[in-house]
Amino acid sequence: MTKVAGRTAVVTGGGSGIGRGLALELAAKGAAVAIADILPENAEAVAREIAVMDGKALAIGCDVTDMASLEAAKQAATEHLGPVSLLFANAGATSFERITDMSADDIDWIVHANLLGVLNCVKTFYPDMVAARDGHFCATASTAGLLPSWIPYHAAYSGAKMGIIGMMLNLAIEAREHGVGVTAFVPHGVVSNMKANNARYRPARFGGPGEGEVQIPEGAQWHAEVKFRPAELVGKLVVRAVEEDRPMVISDGAIRKTFDETYRRIVYDAFDFADAFYAAEE
């Protein structure tokens, strides 16, 4: 079991949506929480909410695509709250565009904000957990990574989020040697303001921030109905999974059927094809 009370936690992308839900739940359970967000005003708003709860929080402006920014966030959290032993690599960005319509900057941003952003967090915070032989690292992936054929026009995003799942499941093997827990979090439908604010999260070197909502292309079809759950409730789910040292937590068990009907079917068909091919050749 991973203890939360009395620890210092960092939540990237903690200023809104799932990150805010995680930060509030961690604070409610007695952790000191550093809310790191690319929009400092959002981080400050969540820190004020935690202060009202009589919790301990610190707001930090942070860009997970920039190692120097992450190192500065780690230093600030450690100086004000103590050594970081809980890390929730939750920051990310989305897009719903055909890959042929995406510029090089578009693709770089999605890959850096999601996959490489988590890897940067691993490089920044994980070694200290190994040295202390204590801690837990949780990273936010997506249903689009677990079920990459679930929704179209998501190729760069699905690839990045699927990479996070692979990274966390593999990291867990070596982390066990050091007494460190690792969890891959796979959210499905969660109520947040990502769609409205996504463009504002874009760093200057990837084209800079913009305005307007994420537009879903005409003709995009989900393979299953999406039930959007409150971010605060999902935050409770994830923190409990971390407390129980679960290797993966999915925000909605209803996608089990979709997994069986789509991705699992594709993989099992590939196994069957390989077996039949070699049986015929041999």
C-alpha atoms as an extended CHARMM CRD file, in Angstrom:
* protein
*
       282  EXT
         1         1  MET       CA              0.0000000000        0.0000000000        0.0000000000  PROA      1               0.0000000000
         2         2  THR       CA              1.1530000000        3.5380000000       -0.7720000000  PROA      2               0.0000000000
         3         3  LYS       CA              0.5680000000        6.0590000000        1.9890000000  PROA      3               0.0000000000
         4         4  VAL       CA             -0.6440000000        9.5120000000        0.8680000000  PROA      4               0.0000000000
         5         5  ALA       CA             -0.9710000000       11.4510000000        4.1180000000  PROA      5               0.0000000000
         6         6  GLY       CA              2.1170000000       13.4200000000        5.0970000000  PROA      6               0.0000000000
         7         7  ARG       CA              3.7610000000       13.1260000000        1.6910000000  PROA      7               0.0000000000
         8         8  THR       CA              4.5930000000       15.7530000000       -0.9140000000  PROA      8               0.0000000000
         9         9  ALA       CA              2.8590000000       15.2620000000       -4.2660000000  PROA      9               0.0000000000
        10        10  VAL       CA              3.3700000000       17.0420000000       -7.5780000000  PROA      10              0.0000000000
        11        11  VAL       CA              0.5100000000       17.1030000000      -10.0820000000  PROA      11              0.0000000000
        12        12  THR       CA              1.3880000000       18.3810000000      -13.5440000000  PROA      12              0.0000000000
        13        13  GLY       CA             -1.5180000000       19.8320000000      -15.4570000000  PROA      13              0.0000000000
        14        14  GLY       CA             -2.9890000000       20.3050000000      -11.9950000000  PROA      14              0.0000000000
        15        15  GLY       CA             -4.7650000000       23.5660000000      -12.7110000000  PROA      15              0.0000000000
        16        16  SER       CA             -7.9050000000       22.1140000000      -14.2510000000  PROA      16              0.0000000000
        17        17  GLY       CA             -9.8460000000       18.9720000000      -15.1470000000  PROA      17              0.0000000000
        18        18  ILE       CA             -8.3980000000       15.6580000000      -14.0110000000  PROA      18              0.0000000000
        19        19  GLY       CA             -5.3370000000       17.3630000000      -12.5390000000  PROA      19              0.0000000000
        20        20  ARG       CA             -7.4860000000       19.5460000000      -10.3240000000  PROA      20              0.0000000000
        21        21  GLY       CA             -9.4840000000       16.4920000000       -9.2330000000  PROA      21              0.0000000000
        22        22  LEU       CA             -6.2510000000       14.6880000000       -8.3160000000  PROA      22              0.0000000000
        23        23  ALA       CA             -4.8770000000       17.6850000000       -6.4130000000  PROA      23              0.0000000000
        24        24  LEU       CA             -8.0630000000       18.1410000000       -4.3740000000  PROA      24              0.0000000000
        25        25  GLU       CA             -8.2300000000       14.4630000000       -3.4420000000  PROA      25              0.0000000000
        26        26  LEU       CA             -4.5460000000       14.2890000000       -2.5070000000  PROA      26              0.0000000000
        27        27  ALA       CA             -4.9640000000       17.3450000000       -0.2880000000  PROA      27              0.0000000000
        28        28  ALA       CA             -8.1080000000       15.8800000000        1.2780000000  PROA      28              0.0000000000
        29        29  LYS       CA             -6.0910000000       12.7850000000        2.1870000000  PROA      29              0.0000000000
        30        30  GLY       CA             -3.3770000000       14.8240000000        3.8780000000  PROA      30              0.0000000000
        31        31  ALA       CA             -0.7240000000       15.2730000000        1.1970000000  PROA      31              0.0000000000
        32        32  ALA       CA              1.0360000000       18.5910000000        0.5810000000  PROA      32              0.0000000000
        33        33  VAL       CA              0.3780000000       19.2810000000       -3.1000000000  PROA      33              0.0000000000
        34        34  ALA       CA              2.4030000000       21.2170000000       -5.6590000000  PROA      34              0.0000000000
        35        35  ILE       CA              0.0670000000       22.1500000000       -8.5050000000  PROA      35              0.0000000000
        36        36  ALA       CA              2.1920000000       22.5500000000      -11.6330000000  PROA      36              0.0000000000
        37        37  ASP       CA              0.4810000000       23.9910000000      -14.6900000000  PROA      37              0.0000000000
        38        38  ILE       CA              1.4920000000       25.7990000000      -17.8740000000  PROA      38              0.0000000000
        39        39  LEU       CA             -1.1930000000       28.3640000000      -16.9710000000  PROA      39              0.0000000000
        40        40  PRO       CA             -0.0480000000       29.6770000000      -13.5460000000  PROA      40              0.0000000000
        41        41  GLU       CA             -3.3710000000       31.3800000000      -12.8590000000  PROA      41              0.0000000000
        42        42  ASN       CA             -5.1130000000       27.9880000000      -13.0180000000  PROA      42              0.0000000000
        43        43  ALA       CA             -2.5990000000       26.4760000000      -10.5940000000  PROA      43              0.0000000000
        44        44  GLU       CA             -3.1200000000       29.3900000000       -8.2100000000  PROA      44              0.0000000000
        45        45  ALA       CA             -6.8960000000       28.9380000000       -8.2960000000  PROA      45              0.0000000000
        46        46  VAL       CA             -6.5860000000       25.2780000000       -7.2730000000  PROA      46              0.0000000000
        47        47  ALA       CA             -4.0750000000       26.1660000000       -4.5350000000  PROA      47              0.0000000000
        48        48  ARG       CA             -6.6440000000       28.6140000000       -3.1250000000  PROA      48              0.0000000000
        49        49  GLU       CA             -9.2870000000       25.8750000000       -3.1230000000  PROA      49              0.0000000000
        50        50  ILE       CA             -6.9610000000       23.6350000000       -1.1430000000  PROA      50              0.0000000000
        51        51  ALA       CA             -6.1780000000       26.4550000000        1.3000000000  PROA      51              0.0000000000
        52        52  VAL       CA             -9.9110000000       26.8050000000        1.9820000000  PROA      52              0.0000000000
        53        53  MET       CA             -9.8730000000       23.0740000000        2.8560000000  PROA      53              0.0000000000
        54        54  ASP       CA             -7.0710000000       23.8500000000        5.3570000000  PROA      54              0.0000000000
        55        55  GLY       CA             -4.7250000000       21.8850000000        3.1310000000  PROA      55              0.0000000000
        56        56  LYS       CA             -1.1610000000       22.6730000000        2.1190000000  PROA      56              0.0000000000
        57        57  ALA       CA             -0.5310000000       23.5990000000       -1.5080000000  PROA      57              0.0000000000
        58        58  LEU       CA              1.8730000000       25.4300000000       -3.7830000000  PROA      58              0.0000000000
        59        59  ALA       CA              1.1000000000       26.8100000000       -7.2520000000  PROA      59              0.0000000000
        60        60  ILE       CA              3.8980000000       26.5130000000       -9.8260000000  PROA      60              0.0000000000
        61        61  GLY       CA              4.0250000000       27.5970000000      -13.4550000000  PROA      61              0.0000000000
        62        62  CYS       CA              5.4930000000       24.6600000000      -15.3550000000  PROA      62              0.0000000000
        63        63  ASP       CA              5.9310000000       23.4470000000      -18.9400000000  PROA      63              0.0000000000
        64        64  VAL       CA              6.5490000000       19.6730000000      -18.9960000000  PROA      64              0.0000000000
        65        65  THR       CA              8.1120000000       19.8740000000      -22.4610000000  PROA      65              0.0000000000
        66        66  ASP       CA             10.9620000000       21.9290000000      -20.9540000000  PROA      66              0.0000000000
        67        67  MET       CA             13.3780000000       20.0660000000      -18.6520000000  PROA      67              0.0000000000
        68        68  ALA       CA             14.6130000000       23.2970000000      -17.0690000000  PROA      68              0.0000000000
        69        69  SER       CA             11.0330000000       24.2160000000      -16.1760000000  PROA      69              0.0000000000
        70        70  LEU       CA             10.4830000000       20.8110000000      -14.5760000000  PROA      70              0.0000000000
        71        71  GLU       CA             13.7270000000       21.0370000000      -12.6010000000  PROA      71              0.0000000000
        72        72  ALA       CA             12.6520000000       24.4490000000      -11.3170000000  PROA      72              0.0000000000
        73        73  ALA       CA              9.2530000000       23.0190000000      -10.3420000000  PROA      73              0.0000000000
        74        74  LYS       CA             10.9250000000       20.1730000000       -8.4660000000  PROA      74              0.0000000000
        75        75  GLN       CA             13.1880000000       22.5950000000       -6.6090000000  PROA      75              0.0000000000
        76        76  ALA       CA             10.2860000000       24.8410000000       -5.6320000000  PROA      76              0.0000000000
        77        77  ALA       CA              8.1600000000       21.9140000000       -4.4390000000  PROA      77              0.0000000000
        78        78  THR       CA             11.0150000000       20.4690000000       -2.4080000000  PROA      78              0.0000000000
        79        79  GLU       CA             11.9420000000       23.7900000000       -0.8080000000  PROA      79              0.0000000000
        80        80  HSD       CA              8.3860000000       24.7000000000        0.1850000000  PROA      80              0.0000000000
        81        81  LEU       CA              6.7560000000       21.3110000000        0.8100000000  PROA      81              0.0000000000
        82        82  GLY       CA              9.5080000000       18.7170000000        1.2440000000  PROA      82              0.0000000000
        83        83  PRO       CA             10.9550000000       15.8840000000       -0.8830000000  PROA      83              0.0000000000
        84        84  VAL       CA              8.5760000000       14.7350000000       -3.6110000000  PROA      84              0.0000000000
        85        85  SER       CA              7.5080000000       11.1070000000       -3.2400000000  PROA      85              0.0000000000
        86        86  LEU       CA              4.2420000000       11.1740000000       -5.2210000000  PROA      86              0.0000000000
        87        87  LEU       CA              4.2680000000       12.3020000000       -8.8510000000  PROA      87              0.0000000000
        88        88  PHE       CA              1.2020000000       12.5500000000      -11.0710000000  PROA      88              0.0000000000
        89        89  ALA       CA              2.3650000000       13.2350000000      -14.6260000000  PROA      89              0.0000000000
        90        90  ASN       CA             -0.9850000000       14.4170000000      -15.8790000000  PROA      90              0.0000000000
        91        91  ALA       CA             -0.2520000000       17.3660000000      -18.2010000000  PROA      91              0.0000000000
        92        92  GLY       CA             -1.1180000000       16.8760000000      -21.8500000000  PROA      92              0.0000000000
        93        93  ALA       CA             -2.6910000000       18.2930000000      -24.9730000000  PROA      93              0.0000000000
        94        94  THR       CA             -5.0700000000       16.8760000000      -27.5500000000  PROA      94              0.0000000000
        95        95  SER       CA             -5.9790000000       17.2340000000      -31.2060000000  PROA      95              0.0000000000
        96        96  PHE       CA             -8.5910000000       15.8720000000      -33.5760000000  PROA      96              0.0000000000
        97        97  GLU       CA             -7.0130000000       16.2990000000      -36.9950000000  PROA      97              0.0000000000
        98        98  ARG       CA             -6.1900000000       14.0820000000      -39.9270000000  PROA      98              0.0000000000
        99        99  ILE       CA             -2.4510000000       13.4310000000      -39.8250000000  PROA      99              0.0000000000
       100       100  THR       CA             -2.1360000000       14.8930000000      -43.3350000000  PROA      100             0.0000000000
       101       101  ASP       CA             -3.5700000000       18.1740000000      -42.0530000000  PROA      101             0.0000000000
       102       102  MET       CA             -1.1210000000       18.4730000000      -39.1480000000  PROA      102             0.0000000000
       103       103  SER       CA              2.0450000000       20.5690000000      -39.4500000000  PROA      103             0.0000000000
       104       104  ALA       CA              5.4110000000       19.4750000000      -38.0710000000  PROA      104             0.0000000000
       105       105  ASP       CA              4.8360000000       21.8500000000      -35.1300000000  PROA      105             0.0000000000
       106       106  ASP       CA              1.3990000000       20.3130000000      -34.5160000000  PROA      106             0.0000000000
       107       107  ILE       CA              2.8310000000       16.8100000000      -34.2920000000  PROA      107             0.0000000000
       108       108  ASP       CA              5.8730000000       17.8470000000      -32.2420000000  PROA      108             0.0000000000
       109       109  TRP       CA              3.6220000000       19.5870000000      -29.7180000000  PROA      109             0.0000000000
       110       110  ILE       CA              1.3050000000       16.5990000000      -29.2700000000  PROA      110             0.0000000000
       111       111  VAL       CA              4.2030000000       14.1500000000      -28.8740000000  PROA      111             0.0000000000
       112       112  HSD       CA              6.1970000000       16.4290000000      -26.5550000000  PROA      112             0.0000000000
       113       113  ALA       CA              3.2410000000       17.4910000000      -24.3950000000  PROA      113             0.0000000000
       114       114  ASN       CA              2.0740000000       13.9310000000      -23.8840000000  PROA      114             0.0000000000
       115       115  LEU       CA              4.6740000000       11.1670000000      -24.3250000000  PROA      115             0.0000000000
       116       116  LEU       CA              7.9010000000       13.1250000000      -23.8800000000  PROA      116             0.0000000000
       117       117  GLY       CA              6.3290000000       15.2660000000      -21.1540000000  PROA      117             0.0000000000
       118       118  VAL       CA              5.7960000000       12.1220000000      -19.0800000000  PROA      118             0.0000000000
       119       119  LEU       CA              9.3040000000       10.8830000000      -19.8850000000  PROA      119             0.0000000000
       120       120  ASN       CA             10.6900000000       14.2480000000      -18.7650000000  PROA      120             0.0000000000
       121       121  CYS       CA              8.8210000000       13.8320000000      -15.4790000000  PROA      121             0.0000000000
       122       122  VAL       CA             10.3180000000       10.3600000000      -15.0770000000  PROA      122             0.0000000000
       123       123  LYS       CA             13.8240000000       11.7260000000      -15.6680000000  PROA      123             0.0000000000
       124       124  THR       CA             13.2290000000       14.5870000000      -13.2010000000  PROA      124             0.0000000000
       125       125  PHE       CA             11.4730000000       12.8850000000      -10.2810000000  PROA      125             0.0000000000
       126       126  TYR       CA             11.9330000000        9.1070000000      -10.5220000000  PROA      126             0.0000000000
       127       127  PRO       CA             15.6830000000        8.9140000000       -9.6510000000  PROA      127             0.0000000000
       128       128  ASP       CA             15.0510000000       10.5010000000       -6.2400000000  PROA      128             0.0000000000
       129       129  MET       CA             12.3690000000        7.8900000000       -5.5320000000  PROA      129             0.0000000000
       130       130  VAL       CA             14.8170000000        5.1340000000       -6.4630000000  PROA      130             0.0000000000
       131       131  ALA       CA             17.4790000000        6.6410000000       -4.1810000000  PROA      131             0.0000000000
       132       132  ALA       CA             14.9690000000        6.8440000000       -1.3160000000  PROA      132             0.0000000000
       133       133  ARG       CA             13.5200000000        3.4020000000       -2.1550000000  PROA      133             0.0000000000
       134       134  ASP       CA             10.1240000000        4.9880000000       -1.7030000000  PROA      134             0.0000000000
       135       135  GLY       CA              7.4670000000        6.7340000000       -3.7570000000  PROA      135             0.0000000000
       136       136  HSD       CA              4.8530000000        6.3140000000       -6.4640000000  PROA      136             0.0000000000
       137       137  PHE       CA              4.7640000000        7.5560000000      -10.0590000000  PROA      137             0.0000000000
       138       138  CYS       CA              1.4230000000        7.8020000000      -11.8810000000  PROA      138             0.0000000000
       139       139  ALA       CA              1.0450000000        8.9470000000      -15.4970000000  PROA      139             0.0000000000
       140       140  THR       CA             -2.1110000000        9.8770000000      -17.3730000000  PROA      140             0.0000000000
       141       141  ALA       CA             -2.6120000000        8.1260000000      -20.7010000000  PROA      141             0.0000000000
       142       142  SER       CA             -5.9760000000        7.8710000000      -22.4880000000  PROA      142             0.0000000000
       143       143  THR       CA             -8.5390000000        5.4650000000      -23.8610000000  PROA      143             0.0000000000
       144       144  ALA       CA             -7.2120000000        6.6270000000      -27.2240000000  PROA      144             0.0000000000
       145       145  GLY       CA             -3.9440000000        4.8920000000      -26.2750000000  PROA      145             0.0000000000
       146       146  LEU       CA             -5.5090000000        1.6980000000      -24.9350000000  PROA      146             0.0000000000
       147       147  LEU       CA             -7.9660000000        1.5420000000      -27.8520000000  PROA      147             0.0000000000
       148       148  PRO       CA             -6.1670000000        3.2960000000      -30.7220000000  PROA      148             0.0000000000
       149       149  SER       CA             -8.9120000000        2.3900000000      -33.2030000000  PROA      149             0.0000000000
       150       150  TRP       CA            -11.6230000000        3.7320000000      -30.8980000000  PROA      150             0.0000000000
       151       151  ILE       CA            -11.8600000000        7.1380000000      -32.5760000000  PROA      151             0.0000000000
       152       152  PRO       CA            -10.4210000000        8.4510000000      -35.8620000000  PROA      152             0.0000000000
       153       153  TYR       CA             -8.3390000000       11.5770000000      -36.5830000000  PROA      153             0.0000000000
       154       154  HSD       CA             -6.2820000000       10.9790000000      -33.4540000000  PROA      154             0.0000000000
       155       155  ALA       CA             -3.1300000000        9.2970000000      -34.8040000000  PROA      155             0.0000000000
       156       156  ALA       CA             -0.4550000000       11.4630000000      -33.1780000000  PROA      156             0.0000000000
       157       157  TYR       CA             -2.3580000000       11.6530000000      -29.8950000000  PROA      157             0.0000000000
       158       158  SER       CA             -3.1670000000        7.9250000000      -29.8060000000  PROA      158             0.0000000000
       159       159  GLY       CA              0.4550000000        7.0560000000      -30.5250000000  PROA      159             0.0000000000
       160       160  ALA       CA              1.6950000000        9.3170000000      -27.7350000000  PROA      160             0.0000000000
       161       161  LYS       CA             -0.8340000000        8.0370000000      -25.2060000000  PROA      161             0.0000000000
       162       162  MET       CA             -0.2370000000        4.3900000000      -26.1410000000  PROA      162             0.0000000000
       163       163  GLY       CA              3.4510000000        5.0920000000      -25.5610000000  PROA      163             0.0000000000
       164       164  ILE       CA              2.6820000000        6.2870000000      -22.0300000000  PROA      164             0.0000000000
       165       165  ILE       CA              0.9240000000        3.0000000000      -21.2380000000  PROA      165             0.0000000000
       166       166  GLY       CA              3.8980000000        1.0180000000      -22.5460000000  PROA      166             0.0000000000
       167       167  MET       CA              6.3410000000        3.2250000000      -20.6780000000  PROA      167             0.0000000000
       168       168  MET       CA              4.5580000000        2.8530000000      -17.3430000000  PROA      168             0.0000000000
       169       169  LEU       CA              4.0060000000       -0.9130000000      -17.5870000000  PROA      169             0.0000000000
       170       170  ASN       CA              7.6720000000       -1.4020000000      -18.4400000000  PROA      170             0.0000000000
       171       171  LEU       CA              8.9550000000        1.0840000000      -15.8540000000  PROA      171             0.0000000000
       172       172  ALA       CA              6.9760000000       -0.8000000000      -13.2160000000  PROA      172             0.0000000000
       173       173  ILE       CA              9.2170000000       -3.8460000000      -13.6850000000  PROA      173             0.0000000000
       174       174  GLU       CA             12.4160000000       -2.0450000000      -12.6970000000  PROA      174             0.0000000000
       175       175  ALA       CA             10.6620000000        0.2090000000      -10.1690000000  PROA      175             0.0000000000
       176       176  ARG       CA              9.6320000000       -2.8350000000       -8.1280000000  PROA      176             0.0000000000
       177       177  GLU       CA             13.3260000000       -3.5390000000       -7.5500000000  PROA      177             0.0000000000
       178       178  HSD       CA             13.5610000000       -0.2210000000       -5.6960000000  PROA      178             0.0000000000
       179       179  GLY       CA             10.2920000000       -0.2490000000       -3.7590000000  PROA      179             0.0000000000
       180       180  VAL       CA              8.6930000000        2.3730000000       -6.0410000000  PROA      180             0.0000000000
       181       181  GLY       CA              5.1280000000        2.0420000000       -7.3070000000  PROA      181             0.0000000000
       182       182  VAL       CA              4.0640000000        2.8430000000      -10.8770000000  PROA      182             0.0000000000
       183       183  THR       CA              0.5350000000        3.3000000000      -12.2230000000  PROA      183             0.0000000000
       184       184  ALA       CA             -0.7530000000        3.9240000000      -15.7350000000  PROA      184             0.0000000000
       185       185  PHE       CA             -3.9970000000        5.9040000000      -15.6170000000  PROA      185             0.0000000000
       186       186  VAL       CA             -6.3260000000        5.4980000000      -18.6030000000  PROA      186             0.0000000000
       187       187  PRO       CA             -9.1440000000        8.0700000000      -18.5230000000  PROA      187             0.0000000000
       188       188  HSD       CA            -12.2370000000        7.6660000000      -20.6760000000  PROA      188             0.0000000000
       189       189  GLY       CA            -14.9030000000       10.3750000000      -20.5800000000  PROA      189             0.0000000000
       190       190  VAL       CA            -14.1110000000       12.9650000000      -17.8970000000  PROA      190             0.0000000000
       191       191  VAL       CA            -15.7100000000       16.3810000000      -17.4690000000  PROA      191             0.0000000000
       192       192  SER       CA            -13.0010000000       19.0190000000      -17.9660000000  PROA      192             0.0000000000
       193       193  ASN       CA            -12.3070000000       22.2000000000      -19.8900000000  PROA      193             0.0000000000
       194       194  MET       CA             -9.6210000000       20.6100000000      -22.0810000000  PROA      194             0.0000000000
       195       195  LYS       CA            -11.6330000000       21.1290000000      -25.2620000000  PROA      195             0.0000000000
       196       196  ALA       CA            -12.0450000000       24.8450000000      -24.5630000000  PROA      196             0.0000000000
       197       197  ASN       CA             -8.5500000000       25.5920000000      -23.2360000000  PROA      197             0.0000000000
       198       198  ASN       CA             -6.3580000000       23.1930000000      -25.2080000000  PROA      198             0.0000000000
       199       199  ALA       CA             -4.9970000000       25.8210000000      -27.6220000000  PROA      199             0.0000000000
       200       200  ARG       CA             -3.8260000000       27.9800000000      -24.7100000000  PROA      200             0.0000000000
       201       201  TYR       CA             -1.4580000000       25.2350000000      -23.5240000000  PROA      201             0.0000000000
       202       202  ARG       CA              0.7790000000       25.4090000000      -26.6210000000  PROA      202             0.0000000000
       203       203  PRO       CA              4.3490000000       26.6820000000      -25.9500000000  PROA      203             0.0000000000
       204       204  ALA       CA              5.9020000000       29.2790000000      -28.2360000000  PROA      204             0.0000000000
       205       205  ARG       CA              8.4250000000       26.8890000000      -29.7800000000  PROA      205             0.0000000000
       206       206  PHE       CA              5.5780000000       24.7460000000      -31.0960000000  PROA      206             0.0000000000
       207       207  GLY       CA              3.7370000000       27.6760000000      -32.6500000000  PROA      207             0.0000000000
       208       208  GLY       CA              2.5160000000       29.4550000000      -29.5440000000  PROA      208             0.0000000000
       209       209  PRO       CA             -0.8360000000       29.5780000000      -27.7660000000  PROA      209             0.0000000000
       210       210  GLY       CA             -4.0690000000       30.1730000000      -29.6070000000  PROA      210             0.0000000000
       211       211  GLU       CA             -7.7630000000       30.6250000000      -28.9530000000  PROA      211             0.0000000000
       212       212  GLY       CA            -10.8900000000       28.6610000000      -29.7300000000  PROA      212             0.0000000000
       213       213  GLU       CA            -12.1370000000       25.1750000000      -28.9520000000  PROA      213             0.0000000000
       214       214  VAL       CA            -10.7990000000       21.8950000000      -30.2880000000  PROA      214             0.0000000000
       215       215  GLN       CA            -12.8450000000       21.0140000000      -33.3510000000  PROA      215             0.0000000000
       216       216  ILE       CA            -13.7960000000       17.4010000000      -33.9780000000  PROA      216             0.0000000000
       217       217  PRO       CA            -13.8330000000       16.7020000000      -37.7360000000  PROA      217             0.0000000000
       218       218  GLU       CA            -17.1140000000       15.9190000000      -39.4100000000  PROA      218             0.0000000000
       219       219  GLY       CA            -17.6280000000       12.1970000000      -39.7460000000  PROA      219             0.0000000000
       220       220  ALA       CA            -15.6760000000       11.1870000000      -36.6350000000  PROA      220             0.0000000000
       221       221  GLN       CA            -17.5000000000        8.2830000000      -35.0200000000  PROA      221             0.0000000000
       222       222  TRP       CA            -16.9040000000        6.9060000000      -31.5320000000  PROA      222             0.0000000000
       223       223  HSD       CA            -17.1530000000        3.1080000000      -31.2170000000  PROA      223             0.0000000000
       224       224  ALA       CA            -19.0560000000        3.4260000000      -27.9320000000  PROA      224             0.0000000000
       225       225  GLU       CA            -21.2280000000        5.9140000000      -26.0930000000  PROA      225             0.0000000000
       226       226  VAL       CA            -19.1800000000        8.0730000000      -23.7650000000  PROA      226             0.0000000000
       227       227  LYS       CA            -20.3440000000        8.7710000000      -20.2250000000  PROA      227             0.0000000000
       228       228  PHE       CA            -18.5160000000       11.8240000000      -18.8780000000  PROA      228             0.0000000000
       229       229  ARG       CA            -17.7190000000       11.4600000000      -15.1870000000  PROA      229             0.0000000000
       230       230  PRO       CA            -16.8760000000       14.3450000000      -12.8220000000  PROA      230             0.0000000000
       231       231  ALA       CA            -13.1440000000       15.0190000000      -12.5720000000  PROA      231             0.0000000000
       232       232  GLU       CA            -13.3720000000       15.1240000000       -8.7660000000  PROA      232             0.0000000000
       233       233  LEU       CA            -14.8050000000       11.5880000000       -8.6930000000  PROA      233             0.0000000000
       234       234  VAL       CA            -12.1840000000       10.3230000000      -11.1200000000  PROA      234             0.0000000000
       235       235  GLY       CA             -9.5050000000       11.9120000000       -8.9320000000  PROA      235             0.0000000000
       236       236  LYS       CA            -10.7400000000        9.8360000000       -5.9990000000  PROA      236             0.0000000000
       237       237  LEU       CA            -10.6240000000        6.6810000000       -8.1480000000  PROA      237             0.0000000000
       238       238  VAL       CA             -7.0330000000        7.2870000000       -9.2510000000  PROA      238             0.0000000000
       239       239  VAL       CA             -5.7170000000        8.1450000000       -5.7940000000  PROA      239             0.0000000000
       240       240  ARG       CA             -7.2930000000        4.9860000000       -4.3970000000  PROA      240             0.0000000000
       241       241  ALA       CA             -5.6390000000        2.9430000000       -7.1690000000  PROA      241             0.0000000000
       242       242  VAL       CA             -2.2930000000        4.5040000000       -6.2720000000  PROA      242             0.0000000000
       243       243  GLU       CA             -2.8660000000        3.7150000000       -2.5930000000  PROA      243             0.0000000000
       244       244  GLU       CA             -3.4740000000        0.0870000000       -3.6130000000  PROA      244             0.0000000000
       245       245  ASP       CA             -0.3770000000        0.0590000000       -5.8690000000  PROA      245             0.0000000000
       246       246  ARG       CA             -2.3820000000       -0.8990000000       -8.9410000000  PROA      246             0.0000000000
       247       247  PRO       CA             -0.3490000000       -1.0520000000      -12.1960000000  PROA      247             0.0000000000
       248       248  MET       CA             -3.2770000000        0.3550000000      -14.2100000000  PROA      248             0.0000000000
       249       249  VAL       CA             -6.4870000000        2.2060000000      -13.4770000000  PROA      249             0.0000000000
       250       250  ILE       CA             -9.2120000000        2.8540000000      -16.0720000000  PROA      250             0.0000000000
       251       251  SER       CA            -11.8150000000        5.5020000000      -15.3510000000  PROA      251             0.0000000000
       252       252  ASP       CA            -14.7410000000        3.5490000000      -16.7760000000  PROA      252             0.0000000000
       253       253  GLY       CA            -15.2400000000       -0.2220000000      -16.7650000000  PROA      253             0.0000000000
       254       254  ALA       CA            -17.9310000000        0.1830000000      -19.4220000000  PROA      254             0.0000000000
       255       255  ILE       CA            -15.2680000000        0.2140000000      -22.1480000000  PROA      255             0.0000000000
       256       256  ARG       CA            -14.4900000000       -3.4630000000      -21.4680000000  PROA      256             0.0000000000
       257       257  LYS       CA            -16.9410000000       -4.4750000000      -24.2220000000  PROA      257             0.0000000000
       258       258  THR       CA            -15.4140000000       -2.0020000000      -26.6610000000  PROA      258             0.0000000000
       259       259  PHE       CA            -11.9470000000       -3.3640000000      -25.8580000000  PROA      259             0.0000000000
       260       260  ASP       CA            -13.1290000000       -6.9090000000      -26.5970000000  PROA      260             0.0000000000
       261       261  GLU       CA            -14.9090000000       -5.8830000000      -29.7930000000  PROA      261             0.0000000000
       262       262  THR       CA            -12.1170000000       -3.7590000000      -31.2610000000  PROA      262             0.0000000000
       263       263  TYR       CA             -8.5370000000       -3.9150000000      -30.0510000000  PROA      263             0.0000000000
       264       264  ARG       CA             -8.6110000000       -7.4060000000      -28.5130000000  PROA      264             0.0000000000
       265       265  ARG       CA            -10.2600000000       -8.7940000000      -31.6530000000  PROA      265             0.0000000000
       266       266  ILE       CA             -7.5830000000       -7.1930000000      -33.8410000000  PROA      266             0.0000000000
       267       267  VAL       CA             -4.7340000000       -8.6090000000      -31.7470000000  PROA      267             0.0000000000
       268       268  TYR       CA             -6.2050000000      -12.1050000000      -31.4800000000  PROA      268             0.0000000000
       269       269  ASP       CA             -6.8300000000      -12.1260000000      -35.2250000000  PROA      269             0.0000000000
       270       270  ALA       CA             -3.1430000000      -11.2920000000      -35.7210000000  PROA      270             0.0000000000
       271       271  PHE       CA             -2.1530000000      -14.1950000000      -33.4370000000  PROA      271             0.0000000000
       272       272  ASP       CA             -4.4280000000      -16.5470000000      -35.3900000000  PROA      272             0.0000000000
       273       273  PHE       CA             -3.0080000000      -15.3440000000      -38.7040000000  PROA      273             0.0000000000
       274       274  ALA       CA              0.5760000000      -15.9820000000      -37.5600000000  PROA      274             0.0000000000
       275       275  ASP       CA             -0.3060000000      -19.4480000000      -36.2320000000  PROA      275             0.0000000000
       276       276  ALA       CA             -2.0640000000      -20.3970000000      -39.4750000000  PROA      276             0.0000000000
       277       277  PHE       CA              0.7730000000      -19.0620000000      -41.6350000000  PROA      277             0.0000000000
       278       278  TYR       CA              3.5200000000      -21.0130000000      -39.8690000000  PROA      278             0.0000000000
       279       279  ALA       CA              1.3580000000      -24.1410000000      -39.6310000000  PROA      279             0.0000000000
       280       280  ALA       CA              0.9440000000      -24.0690000000      -43.4200000000  PROA      280             0.0000000000
       281       281  GLU       CA              4.6470000000      -23.3680000000      -44.0560000000  PROA      281             0.0000000000
       282       282  GLU       CA              5.8690000000      -26.0750000000      -41.7200000000  PROA      282             0.0000000000
